[in-house]
């Protein structure tokens, strides 16, 4: 079955995109192991359901939803990374994926069972992306591929075409909640420890009370802070963090929805 019409791309571009579906370009350390559900029962349930999904060798579907910063993108990236590390076919799509990155349904139909199709931030998909995803979902189901998606609302409340909303609700639909301060503190200390130092109580308190609650954004900031400390040859302190943010205020901007 051909894919729905999309913005024009050259044949060479489309071919290159299909040849480079794997490997994915992992640029951070998001993993299933370092997703901390804390005391949130719903988050622990979602993590358990995701592990179950990845163990399936037949079609199964999971939809994760919640507000920005609840960890949706973390789990989608981590799931794809885990599948890829096991040598399984994996594709992660989202609103910012160009037409060249969206495959024909035939590609999915020829994959071995156990692969994974993941789609992040479905609420922001354009009309042509929704049309395309409808076909890809049906192909994934026929091919025995797992399907994982995320959005900012429950399936019935998404601003999508009716039949796509219906399919997103066919599998489990579980809500994620933003991490509490205990989880945020543990993640920040882990990020610092991975870079060879520990955050002082004062610096940790400053980060928890003055910066974003979005762990994806905090991870980006911590990486920049580490580079800045190395470049200036100064220890990680509140004054140094303030200097970094004054020079690079974009680090305070919202990260990708997650």
DRENMI-632378 format. One record per residue: residue in three letters; x, y, z of N, C-alpha, C in turn. Coordinates in Angstrom, 3 decimals. Example, Ala and Ser with C-alpha at 12.3 -4.5 7.8 and 13.67 -1.06 7.14 Angstrom:
! residues 2
('ala', (13.190, -5.690, 7.800), (12.300, -4.500, 7.800), (13.200, -3.300, 7.800));
('ser', (12.850, -2.250, 7.080), (13.670, -1.060, 7.140), (12.900, 0.030, 7.870));
//
This chain:
! residues 258
('unk', (0.844, -1.195, 0.000), (0.000, 0.000, 0.000), (0.870, 1.232, 0.000));
('unk', (0.662, 2.180, -0.893), (1.499, 3.364, -0.941), (1.233, 4.263, 0.252));
('unk', (2.230, 5.095, 0.596), (2.057, 6.027, 1.695), (1.249, 7.215, 1.234));
('unk', (0.547, 7.933, 2.148), (-0.209, 9.112, 1.787), (0.690, 10.186, 1.204));
('unk', (0.073, 11.094, 0.473), (0.846, 12.175, -0.131), (1.485, 13.034, 0.941));
('unk', (2.697, 13.506, 0.666), (3.431, 14.348, 1.604), (4.185, 15.382, 0.802));
('unk', (4.780, 16.403, 1.490), (5.569, 17.392, 0.777), (6.616, 16.735, -0.103));
('unk', (6.896, 17.316, -1.269), (7.797, 16.721, -2.254), (9.211, 16.562, -1.719));
('unk', (9.800, 15.408, -1.962), (11.214, 15.178, -1.668), (11.811, 14.426, -2.845));
('unk', (13.102, 14.627, -3.078), (13.747, 13.958, -4.196), (13.892, 12.477, -3.917));
('unk', (13.988, 11.670, -4.981), (14.139, 10.224, -4.805), (15.419, 9.904, -4.050));
('unk', (16.465, 10.669, -4.319), (17.748, 10.422, -3.640), (17.612, 10.660, -2.145));
('unk', (16.876, 11.718, -1.761), (16.691, 12.025, -0.346), (15.897, 10.934, 0.353));
('unk', (14.824, 10.481, -0.311), (13.996, 9.416, 0.257), (14.799, 8.134, 0.420));
('unk', (15.595, 7.784, -0.593), (16.402, 6.573, -0.524), (17.403, 6.661, 0.616));
('unk', (18.046, 7.824, 0.751), (19.020, 7.997, 1.831), (18.352, 7.847, 3.190));
('unk', (17.152, 8.403, 3.329), (16.447, 8.307, 4.610), (16.134, 6.858, 4.952));
('unk', (15.702, 6.087, 3.952), (15.367, 4.683, 4.208), (16.602, 3.868, 4.560));
('unk', (17.734, 4.246, 3.986), (18.963, 3.508, 4.263), (19.517, 3.825, 5.640));
('unk', (19.071, 4.936, 6.228), (19.633, 5.358, 7.501), (18.618, 5.347, 8.635));
('unk', (17.584, 4.513, 8.505), (16.650, 4.374, 9.614), (17.403, 3.857, 10.845));
('unk', (18.356, 2.995, 10.630), (19.280, 2.550, 11.679), (20.706, 2.780, 11.169));
('unk', (21.652, 3.157, 11.999), (21.459, 3.368, 13.429), (20.893, 4.743, 13.750));
('unk', (20.186, 4.819, 14.869), (19.697, 6.104, 15.342), (20.842, 6.863, 16.002));
('unk', (20.742, 8.175, 15.986), (21.821, 9.009, 16.508), (21.539, 9.349, 17.965));
('unk', (21.980, 8.485, 18.869), (21.729, 8.727, 20.288), (22.757, 9.711, 20.829));
('unk', (22.298, 10.860, 21.301), (23.194, 11.905, 21.750), (23.096, 12.151, 23.254));
('unk', (22.387, 11.325, 23.969), (22.288, 11.506, 25.403), (22.228, 10.143, 26.071));
('unk', (22.077, 10.164, 27.382), (22.172, 8.907, 28.131), (20.815, 8.420, 28.623));
('unk', (19.735, 8.840, 27.973), (18.422, 8.371, 28.410), (18.322, 6.856, 28.236));
('unk', (17.930, 6.190, 29.290), (17.779, 4.737, 29.235), (16.615, 4.329, 30.133));
('unk', (16.179, 3.085, 29.975), (15.121, 2.588, 30.844), (15.624, 2.472, 32.282));
('unk', (16.909, 2.171, 32.421), (17.477, 1.985, 33.759), (17.527, 3.280, 34.547));
('unk', (17.732, 4.421, 33.862), (17.837, 5.656, 34.628), (16.556, 6.504, 34.605));
('unk', (15.441, 5.877, 34.207), (14.147, 6.531, 34.401), (13.671, 6.190, 35.802));
('unk', (13.596, 7.169, 36.662), (13.243, 6.948, 38.064), (11.771, 7.297, 38.279));
('unk', (10.920, 6.297, 38.534), (9.499, 6.584, 38.751), (9.211, 7.214, 40.099));
('unk', (10.225, 7.208, 40.999), (10.027, 7.762, 42.328), (8.914, 7.042, 43.060));
('unk', (8.079, 7.817, 43.738), (6.962, 7.232, 44.475), (5.657, 7.269, 43.668));
('unk', (5.764, 7.697, 42.400), (4.574, 7.790, 41.562), (4.165, 6.396, 41.070));
('unk', (3.055, 5.902, 41.585), (2.579, 4.576, 41.200), (2.309, 4.494, 39.703));
('unk', (1.712, 5.550, 39.139), (1.404, 5.549, 37.709), (2.677, 5.461, 36.871));
('unk', (3.726, 6.144, 37.278), (4.984, 6.095, 36.530), (5.615, 4.715, 36.595));
('unk', (5.556, 4.091, 37.758), (6.095, 2.733, 37.897), (5.295, 1.758, 37.025));
('unk', (3.980, 1.942, 36.969), (3.135, 1.083, 36.142), (3.474, 1.261, 34.662));
('unk', (3.695, 2.502, 34.239), (4.045, 2.773, 32.841), (5.380, 2.138, 32.485));
('unk', (6.354, 2.237, 33.382), (7.663, 1.643, 33.119), (7.553, 0.127, 33.009));
('unk', (6.764, -0.479, 33.877), (6.554, -1.934, 33.825), (5.869, -2.332, 32.521));
('unk', (4.864, -1.557, 32.119), (4.152, -1.853, 30.875), (5.069, -1.725, 29.666));
('unk', (5.989, -0.772, 29.716), (6.924, -0.595, 28.614), (7.883, -1.780, 28.513));
('unk', (8.378, -2.255, 29.637), (9.227, -3.450, 29.616), (8.458, -4.636, 29.026));
('unk', (7.207, -4.779, 29.402), (6.391, -5.863, 28.854), (6.234, -5.719, 27.344));
('unk', (6.006, -4.493, 26.881), (5.839, -4.255, 25.446), (7.075, -4.698, 24.671));
('unk', (8.250, -4.378, 25.188), (9.490, -4.683, 24.481), (9.816, -6.171, 24.482));
('unk', (9.175, -6.919, 25.364), (9.407, -8.367, 25.409), (8.459, -9.133, 24.479));
('unk', (7.463, -8.436, 23.932), (6.497, -9.097, 23.066), (7.136, -9.483, 21.731));
('unk', (6.674, -10.583, 21.161), (7.095, -10.977, 19.821), (5.880, -11.033, 18.897));
('unk', (4.887, -10.260, 19.260), (3.682, -10.097, 18.442), (3.250, -8.649, 18.627));
('unk', (2.311, -8.204, 17.825), (1.910, -6.811, 17.922), (1.301, -6.510, 19.286));
('unk', (1.727, -5.417, 19.871), (1.144, -4.877, 21.091), (1.341, -3.364, 21.024));
('unk', (0.502, -2.623, 21.709), (0.569, -1.164, 21.629), (0.499, -0.544, 23.017));
('unk', (1.234, 0.566, 23.175), (1.249, 1.306, 24.431), (1.285, 2.792, 24.114));
('unk', (0.405, 3.540, 24.754), (0.361, 4.993, 24.582), (0.597, 5.638, 25.939));
('unk', (1.604, 6.516, 26.017), (1.946, 7.208, 27.251), (1.567, 8.678, 27.112));
('unk', (0.913, 9.226, 28.121), (0.527, 10.633, 28.022), (0.749, 11.354, 29.342));
('unk', (0.968, 12.660, 29.215), (1.205, 13.491, 30.381), (1.720, 14.850, 29.959));
('unk', (1.902, 15.724, 30.916), (2.356, 17.077, 30.618), (3.842, 17.111, 30.285));
('unk', (4.283, 18.238, 29.762), (5.701, 18.407, 29.449), (6.548, 18.176, 30.693));
('unk', (7.623, 17.429, 30.541), (8.510, 17.151, 31.662), (8.175, 15.890, 32.421));
('unk', (7.159, 15.150, 31.986), (6.771, 13.938, 32.705), (7.599, 12.722, 32.308));
('unk', (8.417, 12.846, 31.266), (9.314, 11.751, 30.911), (8.892, 10.934, 29.712));
('unk', (7.912, 11.415, 28.957), (7.427, 10.644, 27.802), (8.527, 10.439, 26.768));
('unk', (9.170, 11.537, 26.364), (10.228, 11.422, 25.351), (11.387, 10.572, 25.858));
('unk', (11.700, 10.701, 27.142), (12.762, 9.883, 27.741), (12.463, 8.407, 27.502));
('unk', (11.245, 7.992, 27.805), (10.914, 6.578, 27.693), (10.877, 6.112, 26.245));
('unk', (10.404, 6.953, 25.326), (10.384, 6.555, 23.923), (11.800, 6.390, 23.392));
('unk', (12.664, 7.351, 23.685), (14.060, 7.250, 23.233), (14.731, 6.035, 23.862));
('unk', (14.477, 5.840, 25.162), (15.109, 4.723, 25.861), (14.640, 3.388, 25.307));
('unk', (13.353, 3.280, 24.998), (12.820, 2.039, 24.440), (13.435, 1.742, 23.083));
('unk', (13.529, 2.757, 22.240), (14.140, 2.561, 20.921), (15.610, 2.175, 21.053));
('unk', (16.276, 2.810, 21.978), (17.691, 2.505, 22.193), (17.866, 1.055, 22.638));
('unk', (16.990, 0.608, 23.553), (17.078, -0.773, 24.047), (16.832, -1.765, 22.917));
('unk', (15.837, -1.489, 22.084), (15.561, -2.382, 20.964), (16.728, -2.418, 19.990));
('unk', (17.283, -1.254, 19.710), (18.400, -1.192, 18.775), (19.607, -1.970, 19.295));
('unk', (19.858, -1.852, 20.593), (20.990, -2.560, 21.180), (20.812, -4.071, 21.126));
('unk', (19.570, -4.525, 20.991), (19.293, -5.956, 20.841), (19.219, -6.366, 19.377));
('unk', (19.581, -5.440, 18.495), (19.624, -5.759, 17.076), (18.272, -5.823, 16.406));
('unk', (17.268, -5.201, 16.981), (15.928, -5.242, 16.417), (15.637, -3.956, 15.638));
('unk', (14.785, -4.087, 14.635), (14.403, -2.932, 13.827), (13.675, -1.909, 14.685));
('unk', (14.059, -0.650, 14.547), (13.484, 0.406, 15.363), (13.342, 1.672, 14.545));
('unk', (12.235, 2.362, 14.715), (12.038, 3.645, 14.055), (11.312, 4.584, 15.005));
('unk', (11.878, 5.783, 15.194), (11.268, 6.802, 16.039), (10.878, 7.989, 15.174));
('unk', (9.609, 8.334, 15.181), (9.080, 9.443, 14.403), (8.489, 10.495, 15.326));
('unk', (8.292, 11.693, 14.783), (7.667, 12.762, 15.545), (7.269, 13.895, 14.628));
('unk', (6.669, 14.940, 15.168), (6.221, 16.062, 14.351), (7.330, 16.723, 13.542));
('unk', (8.556, 16.665, 14.062), (9.665, 17.330, 13.370), (10.389, 16.406, 12.388));
('unk', (9.952, 15.170, 12.266), (10.557, 14.260, 11.298), (10.129, 14.678, 9.890));
('unk', (11.082, 14.957, 8.994), (10.700, 15.371, 7.639), (10.074, 14.231, 6.865));
('unk', (9.448, 14.567, 5.757), (8.789, 13.545, 4.943), (9.755, 12.452, 4.522));
('unk', (11.020, 12.819, 4.314), (12.015, 11.831, 3.896), (12.268, 10.764, 4.948));
('unk', (11.900, 11.048, 6.200), (12.125, 10.086, 7.268), (10.944, 9.171, 7.542));
('unk', (9.813, 9.429, 6.871), (8.630, 8.592, 7.057), (8.619, 7.509, 5.985));
('unk', (8.667, 6.252, 6.376), (8.803, 5.171, 5.395), (7.481, 4.757, 4.757));
('unk', (7.575, 4.064, 3.635), (6.401, 3.431, 3.048), (5.933, 2.301, 3.966));
('unk', (4.659, 2.010, 3.917), (4.143, 0.933, 4.755), (4.771, -0.407, 4.389));
('unk', (5.196, -0.563, 3.139), (5.815, -1.827, 2.719), (7.072, -2.129, 3.522));
('unk', (7.777, -1.082, 3.932), (9.002, -1.299, 4.711), (8.669, -1.984, 6.027));
('unk', (7.608, -1.557, 6.685), (7.211, -2.174, 7.940), (6.721, -3.595, 7.729));
('unk', (6.008, -3.813, 6.649), (5.447, -5.143, 6.386), (6.531, -6.191, 6.160));
('unk', (7.745, -5.751, 5.812), (8.843, -6.689, 5.561), (9.785, -6.833, 6.760));
('unk', (9.432, -6.228, 7.897), (10.271, -6.359, 9.081), (9.942, -7.629, 9.854));
('unk', (10.938, -8.108, 10.594), (10.750, -9.277, 11.442), (9.976, -8.890, 12.695));
('unk', (9.109, -9.762, 13.166), (8.369, -9.488, 14.390), (9.343, -9.183, 15.522));
('unk', (8.935, -8.322, 16.414), (9.798, -7.926, 17.523), (10.373, -6.536, 17.359));
('unk', (10.176, -5.923, 16.179), (10.634, -4.557, 15.972), (9.714, -3.567, 16.671));
('unk', (10.074, -2.288, 16.571), (9.340, -1.259, 17.296), (9.155, -0.020, 16.445));
('unk', (7.925, 0.423, 16.338), (7.601, 1.713, 15.742), (7.169, 2.635, 16.874));
('unk', (7.853, 3.770, 17.036), (7.555, 4.716, 18.108), (7.270, 6.091, 17.515));
('unk', (6.310, 6.779, 18.080), (5.929, 8.110, 17.600), (5.748, 9.031, 18.801));
('unk', (6.542, 10.094, 18.843), (6.529, 11.025, 19.964), (5.635, 12.230, 19.652));
('unk', (4.999, 12.766, 20.681), (4.214, 14.007, 20.572), (3.168, 13.955, 19.464));
('unk', (2.330, 12.942, 19.504), (1.352, 12.758, 18.430), (0.373, 13.918, 18.326));
('unk', (0.180, 14.659, 19.422), (-0.781, 15.760, 19.385), (-0.357, 16.864, 18.414));
('unk', (0.919, 16.894, 18.051), (1.429, 17.951, 17.179), (1.615, 17.487, 15.734));
('unk', (1.178, 16.288, 15.391), (1.336, 15.796, 14.026), (0.475, 16.610, 13.053));
('unk', (1.044, 16.885, 11.892), (0.300, 17.598, 10.853), (-0.720, 16.655, 10.206));
('unk', (-1.558, 17.206, 9.348), (-2.568, 16.379, 8.693), (-1.943, 15.247, 7.882));
('unk', (-0.890, 15.562, 7.103), (-0.295, 14.507, 6.280), (0.421, 13.477, 7.142));
('unk', (0.985, 13.908, 8.287), (1.633, 12.950, 9.182), (0.602, 12.036, 9.833));
('unk', (-0.556, 12.570, 10.171), (-1.622, 11.730, 10.718), (-2.072, 10.690, 9.699));
('unk', (-2.229, 11.128, 8.445), (-2.620, 10.187, 7.387), (-1.588, 9.076, 7.260));
('unk', (-0.322, 9.473, 7.303), (0.763, 8.510, 7.130), (0.806, 7.541, 8.312));
('unk', (0.663, 8.097, 9.527), (0.730, 7.256, 10.719), (-0.403, 6.231, 10.742));
('unk', (-1.553, 6.606, 10.254), (-2.673, 5.658, 10.196), (-2.268, 4.412, 9.407));
('unk', (-1.636, 4.622, 8.244), (-1.178, 3.491, 7.443), (-0.063, 2.721, 8.115));
('unk', (0.867, 3.426, 8.763), (1.986, 2.760, 9.432), (1.501, 1.924, 10.618));
('unk', (0.520, 2.443, 11.349), (-0.009, 1.679, 12.477), (-0.604, 0.360, 11.997));
('unk', (-1.394, 0.430, 10.952), (-2.008, -0.793, 10.422), (-0.944, -1.775, 9.934));
('unk', (0.118, -1.237, 9.312), (1.200, -2.104, 8.837), (1.938, -2.739, 10.005));
('unk', (2.192, -1.962, 11.063), (2.873, -2.502, 12.247), (2.056, -3.624, 12.867));
('unk', (0.749, -3.441, 12.885), (-0.130, -4.469, 13.440), (-0.063, -5.744, 12.601));
('unk', (-0.066, -5.580, 11.295), (-0.013, -6.743, 10.401), (1.327, -7.462, 10.491));
('unk', (2.402, -6.703, 10.695), (3.746, -7.270, 10.701), (4.169, -7.793, 12.069));
('unk', (3.351, -7.600, 13.091), (3.720, -8.061, 14.425), (4.748, -7.187, 15.102));
('unk', (4.741, -5.893, 14.763), (5.670, -4.951, 15.383), (5.010, -4.281, 16.583));
('unk', (5.796, -3.964, 17.596), (5.287, -3.220, 18.737), (5.074, -1.763, 18.325));
('unk', (4.091, -1.133, 18.938), (3.804, 0.267, 18.653), (3.795, 1.039, 19.965));
('unk', (4.563, 2.129, 19.996), (4.683, 2.953, 21.198), (4.503, 4.408, 20.800));
('unk', (3.648, 5.127, 21.510), (3.408, 6.530, 21.173), (3.260, 7.348, 22.439));
('unk', (3.411, 8.662, 22.273), (3.229, 9.562, 23.409), (2.460, 10.792, 22.966));
('unk', (1.795, 11.424, 23.926), (1.070, 12.658, 23.663), (0.808, 13.393, 24.958));
('unk', (0.176, 14.552, 24.839), (-0.050, 15.381, 26.022), (-1.436, 15.208, 26.624));
('unk', (-2.224, 14.271, 26.088), (-3.573, 14.046, 26.605), (-3.971, 12.603, 26.339));
('unk', (-5.022, 12.173, 27.001), (-5.561, 10.832, 26.756), (-6.018, 10.734, 25.304));
('unk', (-6.036, 9.527, 24.728), (-6.369, 9.380, 23.307), (-7.640, 10.104, 22.877));
('unk', (-8.697, 10.002, 23.650), (-9.975, 10.599, 23.261), (-9.931, 12.117, 23.193));
('unk', (-8.950, 12.728, 23.867), (-8.864, 14.192, 23.914), (-7.861, 14.763, 22.921));
('unk', (-7.224, 13.918, 22.118), (-6.208, 14.392, 21.182), (-6.837, 15.062, 19.965));
('unk', (-6.211, 16.119, 19.440), (-6.733, 16.809, 18.261), (-6.314, 16.107, 16.969));
('unk', (-6.725, 14.857, 16.829), (-6.328, 14.031, 15.689), (-7.574, 13.517, 14.965));
('unk', (-7.367, 12.955, 13.768), (-8.475, 12.348, 13.039), (-9.054, 11.208, 13.872));
('unk', (-10.348, 11.009, 13.747), (-11.064, 10.086, 14.632), (-10.502, 8.669, 14.604));
('unk', (-10.215, 8.152, 13.402), (-9.764, 6.763, 13.334), (-8.377, 6.582, 13.932));
('unk', (-7.542, 7.637, 13.893), (-6.224, 7.548, 14.515), (-6.337, 7.589, 16.030));
('unk', (-7.223, 8.442, 16.543), (-7.465, 8.462, 17.994), (-7.932, 7.088, 18.473));
('unk', (-8.795, 6.477, 17.689), (-9.305, 5.160, 18.059), (-8.179, 4.145, 18.170));
('unk', (-7.282, 4.143, 17.194), (-6.184, 3.185, 17.212), (-5.219, 3.443, 18.373));
('unk', (-4.996, 4.688, 18.710), (-4.125, 4.987, 19.848), (-4.721, 4.489, 21.158));
('unk', (-6.020, 4.294, 21.166), (-6.672, 3.784, 22.367), (-6.878, 2.287, 22.372));
('unk', (-6.460, 1.594, 21.317), (-6.636, 0.149, 21.255), (-5.775, -0.604, 22.275));
('unk', (-4.579, -0.091, 22.525), (-3.699, -0.739, 23.498), (-3.830, -0.066, 24.852));
('unk', (-2.860, -0.297, 25.708), (-2.836, 0.382, 27.006), (-2.571, 1.865, 26.803));
('unk', (-3.263, 2.701, 27.548), (-3.017, 4.142, 27.568), (-2.781, 4.533, 29.017));
('unk', (-1.540, 4.916, 29.336), (-1.164, 5.162, 30.726), (-0.621, 6.578, 30.899));
('unk', (-0.939, 7.153, 32.019), (-0.521, 8.527, 32.297), (0.800, 8.559, 33.065));
('unk', (1.643, 9.523, 32.706), (2.880, 9.797, 33.427), (2.753, 11.134, 34.158));
('unk', (3.415, 11.219, 35.302), (3.391, 12.455, 36.091), (4.810, 13.017, 36.202));
('unk', (4.956, 14.335, 36.248), (6.296, 14.935, 36.400), (6.971, 14.441, 37.670));
('unk', (8.299, 14.364, 37.666), (9.024, 13.873, 38.845), (8.927, 14.849, 40.011));
('unk', (8.923, 14.299, 41.218), (8.941, 15.164, 42.396), (10.379, 15.599, 42.677));
('unk', (10.561, 16.429, 43.702), (11.887, 16.987, 43.986), (12.900, 15.915, 44.374));
('unk', (12.443, 14.854, 45.008), (13.371, 13.790, 45.387), (13.969, 13.133, 44.151));
('unk', (13.134, 12.869, 43.154), (13.612, 12.273, 41.910), (14.502, 13.262, 41.165));
('unk', (14.087, 14.525, 41.097), (14.892, 15.530, 40.394), (16.270, 15.669, 41.018));
('unk', (16.323, 15.654, 42.348), (17.609, 15.754, 43.040), (18.499, 14.555, 42.724));
('unk', (17.901, 13.365, 42.728), (18.672, 12.157, 42.440), (19.206, 12.178, 41.006));
('unk', (18.383, 12.633, 40.071), (18.820, 12.688, 38.671), (19.948, 13.699, 38.502));
('unk', (19.807, 14.868, 39.099), (20.859, 15.887, 38.987), (22.174, 15.391, 39.582));
('unk', (22.112, 14.734, 40.728), (23.337, 14.205, 41.336), (23.937, 13.108, 40.464));
('unk', (23.083, 12.287, 39.840), (23.611, 11.250, 38.956), (24.316, 11.864, 37.752));
('unk', (23.698, 12.886, 37.176), (24.318, 13.547, 36.030), (25.664, 14.155, 36.407));
('unk', (25.740, 14.732, 37.594), (27.014, 15.292, 38.059), (28.023, 14.179, 38.333));
('unk', (27.567, 13.106, 38.989), (28.462, 11.986, 39.314), (29.033, 11.363, 38.043));
('unk', (28.202, 11.258, 37.002), (28.675, 10.688, 35.740), (29.787, 11.531, 35.127));
('unk', (29.850, 12.791, 35.534), (30.872, 13.698, 35.004), (32.022, 13.903, 35.982));
('unk', (32.018, 13.139, 37.075), (33.166, 13.122, 37.968), (33.124, 14.068, 39.143));
('unk', (31.956, 14.602, 39.491), (31.888, 15.477, 40.661), (30.525, 15.348, 41.323));
('unk', (30.352, 16.003, 42.458), (29.078, 15.993, 43.169), (28.587, 17.427, 43.327));
('unk', (27.281, 17.591, 43.314), (26.698, 18.914, 43.518), (26.651, 19.211, 45.013));
('unk', (27.088, 20.390, 45.384), (27.001, 20.779, 46.790), (25.532, 20.942, 47.173));
('unk', (25.207, 20.824, 48.460), (23.800, 21.011, 48.874), (23.249, 22.366, 48.432));
('unk', (24.092, 23.402, 48.483), (23.636, 24.738, 48.103), (23.322, 24.818, 46.606));
('unk', (24.202, 24.240, 45.788), (23.987, 24.267, 44.342), (22.786, 23.412, 43.962));
('unk', (22.655, 22.266, 44.596), (21.515, 21.399, 44.310), (20.207, 22.103, 44.666));
('unk', (20.161, 22.762, 45.815), (18.961, 23.493, 46.231), (18.637, 24.607, 45.241));
('unk', (19.669, 25.305, 44.778), (19.471, 26.383, 43.805), (18.853, 25.828, 42.525));
('unk', (19.368, 24.702, 42.053), (18.842, 24.104, 40.827), (17.398, 23.648, 40.995));
('unk', (17.088, 23.077, 42.142), (15.749, 22.564, 42.370), (14.716, 23.674, 42.502));
('unk', (15.131, 24.820, 43.031), (14.173, 25.893, 43.306), (14.150, 26.980, 42.239));
('unk', (15.188, 27.096, 41.424), (15.276, 28.200, 40.462), (15.170, 27.761, 39.007));
('unk', (15.394, 26.484, 38.741), (15.448, 26.029, 37.354), (14.221, 25.204, 36.992));
('unk', (14.166, 24.792, 35.730), (13.026, 24.050, 35.199), (12.797, 22.746, 35.961));
('unk', (11.543, 22.303, 35.962), (11.221, 20.990, 36.519), (11.326, 19.899, 35.457));
('unk', (11.617, 20.305, 34.238), (11.722, 19.376, 33.107), (13.103, 18.723, 33.124));
('unk', (13.140, 17.412, 33.361), (14.425, 16.721, 33.462), (15.192, 16.742, 32.143));
('unk', (14.499, 16.749, 31.008), (15.195, 16.817, 29.726), (15.957, 18.126, 29.612));
('unk', (15.325, 19.212, 30.031), (15.989, 20.510, 29.991), (17.151, 20.558, 30.974));
('unk', (16.951, 19.996, 32.167), (18.022, 19.989, 33.158), (19.220, 19.160, 32.685));
('unk', (18.968, 18.087, 31.950), (20.060, 17.265, 31.432), (20.887, 18.057, 30.420));
('unk', (20.214, 18.812, 29.560), (20.927, 19.653, 28.590), (21.756, 20.702, 29.323));
('unk', (21.158, 21.315, 30.332), (21.873, 22.340, 31.092), (23.081, 21.753, 31.812));
('unk', (22.929, 20.562, 32.397), (24.043, 19.949, 33.117), (25.208, 19.647, 32.189));
('unk', (24.917, 19.207, 30.976), (25.988, 18.943, 30.013), (26.723, 20.232, 29.668));
('unk', (25.965, 21.318, 29.464), (26.580, 22.606, 29.155), (27.373, 23.134, 30.349));
('unk', (26.851, 22.916, 31.543), (27.525, 23.374, 32.761), (28.864, 22.658, 32.936));
('unk', (28.879, 21.379, 32.639), (30.120, 20.618, 32.740), (31.163, 21.133, 31.750));
('unk', (30.738, 21.381, 30.513), (31.673, 21.913, 29.516), (32.188, 23.288, 29.921));
('unk', (31.299, 24.087, 30.501), (31.667, 25.444, 30.904), (32.671, 25.403, 32.061));
('unk', (32.454, 24.516, 33.020), (33.374, 24.394, 34.151), (34.752, 23.940, 33.683));
('unk', (34.781, 23.005, 32.726), (36.060, 22.539, 32.200), (36.770, 23.649, 31.430));
('unk', (36.016, 24.412, 30.653), (36.613, 25.471, 29.841), (37.168, 26.591, 30.711));
('unk', (36.480, 26.910, 31.801), (36.923, 27.991, 32.678), (37.859, 27.500, 33.782));
('unk', (37.988, 26.171, 33.893), (38.831, 25.549, 34.915), (38.407, 25.984, 36.320));
('unk', (37.079, 26.004, 36.523), (36.527, 26.383, 37.819), (35.572, 25.303, 38.289));
('unk', (35.431, 25.139, 39.600), (34.499, 24.117, 40.113), (33.049, 24.532, 39.900));
('unk', (32.170, 23.557, 39.970), (30.743, 23.813, 39.792), (30.186, 24.503, 41.033));
('unk', (29.811, 25.765, 40.886), (29.264, 26.555, 41.983), (28.078, 27.362, 41.477));
('unk', (27.344, 27.945, 42.415), (26.211, 28.788, 42.026), (26.675, 29.988, 41.199));
('unk', (27.727, 30.709, 41.604), (28.177, 31.830, 40.776), (28.561, 31.415, 39.355));
('unk', (29.200, 30.258, 39.219), (29.577, 29.803, 37.878), (28.336, 29.464, 37.057));
('unk', (27.348, 28.861, 37.691), (26.111, 28.547, 36.980), (25.413, 29.828, 36.531));
('unk', (25.409, 30.848, 37.386), (24.805, 32.124, 37.019), (25.549, 32.756, 35.838));
('unk', (26.865, 32.620, 35.820), (27.643, 33.151, 34.690), (27.265, 32.439, 33.395));
('unk', (27.146, 31.114, 33.463), (26.772, 30.339, 32.278), (25.405, 30.776, 31.752));
('unk', (24.447, 30.924, 32.654), (23.099, 31.270, 32.232), (23.024, 32.699, 31.700));
('unk', (23.885, 33.578, 32.215), (23.919, 34.943, 31.698), (24.481, 34.971, 30.281));
('unk', (25.461, 34.097, 30.028), (26.078, 34.049, 28.703), (25.263, 33.226, 27.712));
('unk', (24.553, 32.209, 28.217), (23.784, 31.322, 27.343), (22.341, 31.194, 27.857));
('unk', (21.567, 32.279, 27.782), (20.197, 32.253, 28.329), (19.275, 31.240, 27.643));
('unk', (19.678, 30.767, 26.452), (18.815, 29.772, 25.774), (18.708, 28.481, 26.584));
('unk', (19.653, 28.273, 27.505), (19.602, 27.064, 28.337), (18.412, 27.082, 29.294));
('unk', (17.809, 28.242, 29.460), (16.634, 28.344, 30.310), (15.346, 28.177, 29.534));
('unk', (15.452, 28.009, 28.206), (14.260, 27.840, 27.397), (13.748, 26.422, 27.529));
('unk', (12.454, 26.245, 27.320), (11.879, 24.897, 27.424), (12.555, 23.928, 26.474));
('unk', (12.768, 22.718, 26.948), (13.332, 21.665, 26.112), (12.246, 21.078, 25.243));
('unk', (12.613, 20.099, 24.437), (11.613, 19.415, 23.609), (10.551, 18.822, 24.504));
('unk', (9.292, 18.806, 24.055), (8.242, 18.223, 24.874), (8.625, 16.827, 25.313));
('unk', (8.344, 16.493, 26.541), (8.728, 15.191, 27.005), (7.895, 14.617, 28.046));
//
